[in-house]
Amino acid sequence: MSLRLPGPGVLTAWLAATVPAPLILFEWTHRWEEDQPVSTALWWPVLAAPVLAAVLAARQPRRPAVAVGVSKLVTTVLLAVSLAFFRWVVPLTGEARWGRALLGGAALAVAGALIGYAVGGRHPRRGGPASWRGYLIGGLAVVFGALLAQSTVRLGAEDSTIGEPPREYGGVGPYTASAGRFTAPGAGAYAIFAVGFSPADPDCRLTGDDSEVRAAEPVSVPPGDYGSDAATYAWVATVRVPTPGTWTLDCRTTDPEASYVVGDLPEIRGAVGEMIHWPVGVIWLLGAVPGLLIVTDTARRRRTPHPAELS
């Protein structure tokens, strides 16, 4: 008797359904100025728990206690991982009852495991060598995983921002009130926001009274949805002002209609506040890991002879 733990395909499906799916669906179905509350995001892993438990129980050896126990344990661990993501990595707005969510998901996992065990007994799973389709599925998971990882970081940062819209001090472009000059009330870091559909990769520089030029630090994954009802802003760069006073902002871009404003730094809770500054390639790689595991597992299984082929 050997236990069957979830493979890369099952883990990929779980992560996709419980991490990016809540953020992306909320973005598609709500107005841009609405932030997602954490309570709605937690429903996804809780309701996905019985489905995962059923799949795992159907794959276990034909002993009820083993099938239900292993399925519940593995599902509870993965449920805790997804809950931890929304607790510390992307802490969305609002409050949540974390213990109740974990216990509720674990209880649903037991029900799902019982159903999966019953269904698996009537329809036994036949093993076989890995199909070439595993490479196709893994390749698609690599591409979509990289794209979803970047979207997850961006949407998570937007919905984890706390406080009022950032205060503006001035900007440059046809849609700003000032002609590139602004007054910084104090020394420190300030955010540069792209107005509307302005390009997110401008070459912005700051010049003071002593002609000192300071280049802005670009934000790798610019979060948006800042600003007011008149226009939405995206945080595209950070500039550090050494002294208070009047400064001139110059942002060069290929769009002559682009506008950029200087304002206070958004306050983003959780690890996602640092992740938006990571190199984009690192975020893509993290998202591609599940797909790479599927490809690796497919290659391993195709190299390993199946017992039926040895008989």
HELIX and SHEET records of a PDB file:
HELIX    1   1 PRO A    8  THR A   18  1                                  11    
HELIX    2   2 PRO A   20  THR A   29  1                                  10    
HELIX    3   3 VAL A   38  ARG A   59  1                                  22    
HELIX    4   4 PRO A   64  ALA A   84  1                                  21    
HELIX    5   5 PHE A   85  VAL A   89  3                                   5    
HELIX    6   6 TRP A   98  ARG A  122  1                                  25    
HELIX    7   7 ARG A  133  ASP A  159  1                                  27    
HELIX    8   8 VAL A  272  MET A  275  1                                   4    
HELIX    9   9 VAL A  280  ARG A  303  1                                  24    
HELIX   10  10 PRO A  307  LEU A  310  1                                   4    
SHEET    1   A 2 THR A 161  ILE A 162  0                                        
SHEET    2   A 2 GLU A 267  ILE A 268 -1                                        
SHEET    1   B 5 GLU A 168  VAL A 172  0                                        
SHEET    2   B 5 TYR A 260  GLY A 263 -1                                        
SHEET    3   B 5 GLY A 188  VAL A 195 -1                                        
SHEET    4   B 5 THR A 232  VAL A 241 -1                                        
SHEET    5   B 5 GLU A 217  PRO A 218 -1                                        
SHEET    1   C 5 GLU A 168  VAL A 172  0                                        
SHEET    2   C 5 TYR A 260  GLY A 263 -1                                        
SHEET    3   C 5 GLY A 188  VAL A 195 -1                                        
SHEET    4   C 5 THR A 232  VAL A 241 -1                                        
SHEET    5   C 5 TYR A 226  GLY A 227 -1                                        
SHEET    1   D 4 ARG A 181  ALA A 184  0                                        
SHEET    2   D 4 GLY A 245  ARG A 252 -1                                        
SHEET    3   D 4 ASP A 203  THR A 207 -1                                        
SHEET    4   D 4 VAL A 213  ALA A 215 -1                                        
END                                                                             
